[in-house]
Structures are given as C-alpha cells and as structure tokens.
Amino acid sequence: MKIDDYRIDSDSKVKLDRWKPDDTDGVARDQAEAAMPGLLGQMLDLQERLYAGRSRSLLIVLQGRDAAGKDGTIKHVMGGFNPLGTRVHAFKAPNELERAHDFLWRIHHNVPEAGHVAIFNRSHYEDILVPTVRGMSPPELIERRHDHIRNFEALLADAGVVIIKLFLHISKDEQRERLQERLDEADKRWKFDPADLQARADWDKYSDAYERILRKTSTREAPWYVIPADRKWFRNYLVASIVVETLTTLKLGYPAPPPGLEHIRIQ
C-alpha cells in the first residue's frame, strides 16, 4: 500500500472526488484484519519509546462528517496505545469561557506533553468549518484563521510535537445508511442528533470548506491524509499504517541509562 497516495502535498489542488470513499487500494479484508494485531503491537512499542525518550509527542487530529467513524477509529486503532500515556479530547461547540478567548486557546492546553499521545476528536478546524458553512464569520476572518492554524501547527512542530491529521472520507450513501441504522436500532438511537440532518443537507458546502482546509493547511510539518472511510476495516488498517510509519521515521530509541547500573544486584 502506498501511504503517500493518501497524503496531501503542500499547496496541491484538492478535490475530494480524487479519492473514492470505498477505496481499499487492492487490499483484501482478511489481509488487512490479519495485519492489524501486528500494527497495534508496533504502535504500542513505538509509544513506549516515545514515552521513555520524553523529547517528542504525538498529536492525531480526526476530522470527518457525521458518522464518518471518528469514534470507531479511536476505539479500534488508538485503543492500541497504552492509555496511561494517551489522552482523547472531544471538541464540542465552545462554551462561554472558551468564546471569551482566541479560538486556539482551548486547543493549546490540550496539546500533548513530551512523551505523550493526544487524539483530537474534532479540533480547531471546526472553528473554520462551521462559521464557513453557516456564514457566521466574514471570509477575511476565515482566511486569517487558516494562516493562524498553519503558524500554530508550525510552532507545535518546532516544540517537538509530531502531527498527523486524518480526514475520514465517507460517501453520502454510506452516511445515510449509518444514520438510518442509528434510528432503527434502539441501542444506537442515543447517538442520533437531528442536527446531523442539517449538516447532511449542507453536504456540498462542507465539501467545499474541507477542500479549502485540506489545500491551505496541509504542510510538511502537519500533513493531512484523506482516509477512505466507507469500509471500516480498511479505514482502521490505513490509519494504523500511517501512525506506525510516522513514528518509525522518528527513529525513537530508549534513553541511555545512568552509568554503573550493570553492577547493581538486587538483594
């Protein structure tokens, strides 16, 4: 599998129809599912090295339409990390305190500390998406926010934060089936939000906003990946592969122990 095919290069022209939501890159389901335990084991090993070294941290940003699978990705992929060194933060609509600060204020203090992993279920990109689609902010403000985010993520990268941004790309037909399933199955009905129907009605507006975000904020330090999300098993396999490849390129190692430990014998 060529992971680079799903990564957006800086300043490249982005149209979401370039990626098919049901793409599997020729990978068979049984092949992907058989590989997952090994990938999750690698994630755990690499996280331990990250934690031991305490010089880098990992931030994973998950964005996607309603029912795209953000929760499922966290459960089935990010569950491979040791929870002691992992934190998940779900960003909802900003509260009164958060609205009294700049839009990145609530984001910054949730960035992972050295040695740790943080997963954002939605993120600072909501502060571009929603105002754009609903016409809540003037275009010049939205444009400045793209710039602020690029600069913010460059600052994090300079501080040792490794950033992976994942857009879960679901088709309109698949979303309809998943939303209907939430309505039809009693034990899933709690997940249904009537507001999802309005977002679905604004499908094209969200597509345009996402394409602009992906084009303007995918950088070498903080790349975006488009993850075909109609097939949950492929989504999980691709995300795990990206995380493993990204951490592997850091060449993480264990810190050198203090001298003289080889002579100690525990009584």
C-alpha positions as CSV (number, residue, x, y, z in Angstrom):
1,M,0.0,0.0,0.0
2,K,1.3,3.5,-0.9
3,I,0.5,5.7,2.1
4,D,1.8,8.7,0.1
5,D,-1.2,8.4,-2.2
6,Y,-3.4,9.5,0.7
7,R,-1.3,12.3,1.9
8,I,-1.9,15.9,0.6
9,D,1.1,17.7,-0.6
10,S,1.5,21.4,0.4
11,D,-0.3,23.8,-1.9
12,S,-1.7,21.0,-4.0
13,K,-5.1,21.3,-5.7
14,V,-7.5,19.3,-3.6
15,K,-10.8,17.8,-4.9
16,L,-12.3,15.2,-2.7
17,D,-13.6,13.2,-5.6
18,R,-10.0,12.3,-6.3
19,W,-10.3,9.7,-3.5
20,K,-13.1,7.1,-3.6
21,P,-14.7,6.7,-0.1
22,D,-14.9,2.9,-0.7
23,D,-11.3,2.5,-1.9
24,T,-9.3,-0.4,-0.5
25,D,-6.2,0.1,-2.6
26,G,-6.4,-3.6,-3.7
27,V,-6.1,-4.8,-0.1
28,A,-8.3,-7.7,0.9
29,R,-10.3,-7.6,4.1
30,D,-8.8,-10.8,5.5
31,Q,-5.3,-9.5,4.7
32,A,-5.9,-6.1,6.5
33,E,-7.6,-7.7,9.5
34,A,-4.7,-10.3,9.8
35,A,-2.2,-7.4,9.8
36,M,-3.9,-5.3,12.5
37,P,-2.6,-7.1,15.6
38,G,0.9,-6.6,14.4
39,L,0.3,-3.0,13.6
40,L,-1.2,-2.4,17.0
41,G,1.8,-4.1,18.6
42,Q,4.1,-1.8,16.7
43,M,2.1,1.2,17.9
44,L,2.4,0.1,21.5
45,D,6.2,-0.5,21.2
46,L,6.8,2.9,19.5
47,Q,4.6,4.7,22.0
48,E,6.8,3.2,24.8
49,R,9.9,4.5,23.1
50,L,8.2,7.9,22.7
51,Y,7.3,7.9,26.4
52,A,10.8,6.8,27.5
53,G,12.5,9.5,25.4
54,R,10.3,12.4,26.6
55,S,11.6,14.6,23.8
56,R,8.7,14.2,21.2
57,S,4.9,13.9,21.5
58,L,2.2,12.8,19.0
59,L,-0.9,14.7,18.2
60,I,-3.5,12.9,16.0
61,V,-6.3,15.1,14.6
62,L,-9.5,13.3,13.5
63,Q,-12.0,15.2,11.3
64,G,-14.9,14.0,9.2
65,R,-18.6,14.3,8.6
66,D,-21.1,12.9,11.0
67,A,-21.0,9.0,11.1
68,A,-17.6,9.0,9.3
69,G,-16.1,6.8,12.0
70,K,-14.1,9.1,14.4
71,D,-15.3,7.2,17.5
72,G,-14.7,3.8,15.8
73,T,-11.2,4.8,14.8
74,I,-10.4,5.8,18.3
75,K,-11.7,2.5,19.7
76,H,-10.3,0.1,17.2
77,V,-7.0,1.8,16.3
78,M,-6.0,4.3,19.0
79,G,-7.0,1.6,21.5
80,G,-3.7,0.0,20.6
81,F,-1.9,2.7,22.6
82,N,-1.2,2.4,26.4
83,P,-4.0,4.5,28.0
84,L,-1.5,5.8,30.7
85,G,0.3,7.9,28.0
86,T,-2.7,8.7,25.9
87,R,-5.5,11.3,26.1
88,V,-8.5,11.8,23.9
89,H,-10.2,15.1,23.8
90,A,-13.6,15.7,22.0
91,F,-14.1,19.3,21.0
92,K,-17.7,20.4,21.1
93,A,-19.1,23.9,20.5
94,P,-17.1,26.4,22.5
95,N,-18.5,27.3,25.9
96,E,-18.8,30.8,27.3
97,L,-15.3,30.8,28.8
98,E,-13.7,29.5,25.6
99,R,-15.6,32.1,23.5
100,A,-14.0,34.8,25.7
101,H,-10.6,33.8,24.4
102,D,-9.0,33.4,20.9
103,F,-10.2,30.3,19.1
104,L,-6.9,28.4,19.6
105,W,-6.9,29.0,23.4
106,R,-8.9,25.8,24.2
107,I,-6.8,23.8,21.8
108,H,-3.3,24.8,23.0
109,H,-3.6,23.5,26.6
110,N,-4.8,20.1,25.3
111,V,-1.7,19.6,23.1
112,P,0.2,16.5,24.4
113,E,3.2,17.0,26.7
114,A,6.5,15.4,25.8
115,G,6.3,11.7,25.7
116,H,2.6,11.5,25.4
117,V,-0.1,11.0,22.7
118,A,-3.2,13.1,22.3
119,I,-6.1,12.4,20.0
120,F,-8.5,15.2,19.0
121,N,-12.0,14.1,18.1
122,R,-12.8,17.1,16.0
123,S,-10.5,20.1,16.6
124,H,-9.5,23.7,15.8
125,Y,-10.7,23.0,12.3
126,E,-14.3,23.2,13.5
127,D,-13.7,26.9,14.0
128,I,-13.3,27.2,10.2
129,L,-15.8,24.7,9.1
130,V,-19.0,25.7,11.0
131,P,-18.5,29.5,10.5
132,T,-17.8,29.0,6.8
133,V,-20.9,26.8,6.1
134,R,-23.3,28.8,8.2
135,G,-21.9,32.2,7.1
136,M,-21.2,33.2,10.7
137,S,-17.9,34.9,10.0
138,P,-16.7,37.1,7.2
139,P,-14.4,35.5,4.6
140,E,-11.4,37.6,5.7
141,L,-11.6,36.2,9.2
142,I,-11.8,32.7,7.9
143,E,-8.8,33.3,5.8
144,R,-6.8,34.6,8.7
145,R,-7.8,31.5,10.7
146,H,-6.2,29.3,8.0
147,D,-3.0,31.3,8.5
148,H,-3.2,31.2,12.3
149,I,-3.6,27.4,12.2
150,R,-0.6,26.9,9.9
151,N,1.5,29.1,12.2
152,F,0.2,27.4,15.3
153,E,1.0,23.9,14.0
154,A,4.5,25.1,12.9
155,L,5.0,26.2,16.5
156,L,4.0,22.8,17.8
157,A,6.3,21.1,15.4
158,D,9.2,23.3,16.5
159,A,8.4,22.2,20.1
160,G,8.7,18.5,19.2
161,V,5.1,17.7,18.5
162,V,4.5,15.2,15.7
163,I,1.2,16.0,14.0
164,I,-0.9,13.6,11.9
165,K,-4.2,15.0,10.6
166,L,-6.8,12.5,9.3
167,F,-9.9,13.4,7.3
168,L,-12.3,10.4,7.3
169,H,-13.8,10.5,3.8
170,I,-17.3,8.9,3.8
171,S,-19.8,8.8,0.9
172,K,-23.2,10.3,1.1
173,D,-24.9,6.9,0.6
174,E,-22.8,5.3,3.3
175,Q,-23.6,8.1,5.7
176,R,-27.3,7.7,5.0
177,E,-27.1,4.0,5.9
178,R,-25.2,4.7,9.1
179,L,-27.5,7.5,10.2
180,Q,-30.6,5.3,9.5
181,E,-29.0,2.5,11.5
182,R,-28.8,4.8,14.4
183,L,-32.5,5.5,14.2
184,D,-33.5,1.9,13.5
185,E,-31.5,0.2,16.3
186,A,-32.7,1.1,19.8
187,D,-29.2,0.7,21.4
188,K,-27.8,3.1,18.9
189,R,-30.6,5.7,18.9
190,W,-28.8,7.7,21.6
191,K,-26.1,8.6,19.0
192,F,-28.5,10.2,16.6
193,D,-28.5,14.0,16.6
194,P,-31.2,15.8,14.5
195,A,-28.6,18.5,13.7
196,D,-26.8,15.8,11.6
197,L,-29.6,16.2,9.1
198,Q,-28.9,19.9,8.6
199,A,-25.2,19.1,8.1
200,R,-26.2,16.4,5.6
201,A,-28.3,19.0,3.7
202,D,-25.2,21.2,3.5
203,W,-23.1,18.4,2.1
204,D,-21.7,20.4,-0.8
205,K,-20.9,23.4,1.4
206,Y,-19.0,21.2,3.8
207,S,-17.2,19.6,0.8
208,D,-16.0,23.0,-0.4
209,A,-14.9,24.0,3.1
210,Y,-13.0,20.8,3.7
211,E,-11.3,21.0,0.3
212,R,-10.1,24.5,1.1
213,I,-8.9,23.5,4.6
214,L,-7.0,20.5,3.2
215,R,-5.4,22.6,0.5
216,K,-4.4,25.5,2.7
217,T,-3.3,23.7,5.9
218,S,-1.5,20.5,4.8
219,T,2.2,21.2,5.4
220,R,5.3,19.1,5.7
221,E,5.2,19.5,9.5
222,A,1.5,18.8,9.8
223,P,0.2,16.8,6.8
224,W,-3.4,15.9,6.0
225,Y,-4.3,12.4,5.0
226,V,-7.6,11.5,3.2
227,I,-8.8,8.2,4.7
228,P,-11.5,6.3,2.6
229,A,-14.0,5.5,5.3
230,D,-16.8,3.5,3.8
231,R,-15.0,0.3,4.6
232,K,-14.3,0.4,8.4
233,W,-11.7,-2.4,8.2
234,F,-9.7,-0.5,5.5
235,R,-10.1,2.8,7.4
236,N,-8.6,1.1,10.5
237,Y,-5.8,-0.6,8.6
238,L,-4.8,2.6,6.7
239,V,-4.8,4.8,9.9
240,A,-2.8,2.2,11.8
241,S,-0.3,2.0,9.0
242,I,0.1,5.8,8.9
243,V,0.7,6.0,12.6
244,V,3.3,3.2,12.5
245,E,5.1,4.7,9.5
246,T,5.2,8.2,11.0
247,L,6.5,7.1,14.4
248,T,9.0,4.7,12.8
249,T,10.6,7.5,10.8
250,L,11.4,9.3,14.0
251,K,13.9,6.5,14.9
252,L,12.8,6.5,18.5
253,G,15.1,4.9,20.9
254,Y,15.4,4.4,24.7
255,P,17.5,6.9,26.6
256,A,20.9,5.8,27.9
257,P,20.7,4.6,31.5
258,P,22.8,6.2,34.2
259,P,26.3,4.7,34.3
260,G,27.0,1.8,36.7
261,L,23.7,0.1,36.7
262,E,25.2,-3.1,35.3
263,H,27.0,-3.7,38.6
264,I,23.8,-3.4,40.8
265,R,22.4,-6.6,42.2
266,I,19.0,-6.5,43.9
267,Q,19.1,-8.2,47.3
